[in-house]
Amino acid sequence: MMLRVKQLLALSMTLAALALTGACAEAGPADARADATPAPRSSGVATEPVLATNLFLENFDAWRLHIAADADERAFETIPWLPSFAAGLAAAAEQERPLLMWGMNGHPLGCT
């Protein structure tokens, strides 16, 4: 989820930079822009590499929809998360169920 947010932020910053510099209007002929729309996602994974040079004002909405998380990627939002570890301990004790505590050190994607 966080990666998608960062991608959307980078995409919007690129669009803003292109708009400010006027590069969108001078990026190339209109027929070159027609095939710059992202390929539809079938399994949550892009079928083609996403290139920043393919971003134009005309296809911004298509890119935004392509990058946005779908229902499968947002499934974690349906879990009834508790606000603290203490609340989790209390709920686990009340339901007589174990509690899994996941702890880690470093970057959440393992990029250390």
QUITADA-V515687 format. One record per pair of residues at least 6 apart in sequence whose C-alpha atoms are under 7 Angstrom apart, sorted by the first residue. I is the first residue (numbers start at 1). GAP is how many residues later the second one is. Records with the same first field share a line. If there is no record, write none. Layout:
# QUITADA-V515687
I: GAP + GAP
This chain:
# QUITADA-V515687
4: 63 + 64 + 65
8: 59
18: 6
24: 32 + 33
36: 18
37: 22 + 25
38: 24 + 25 + 28
39: 7 + 8 + 9
41: 6
82: 6
89: 10
92: 6 + 7
106: 6
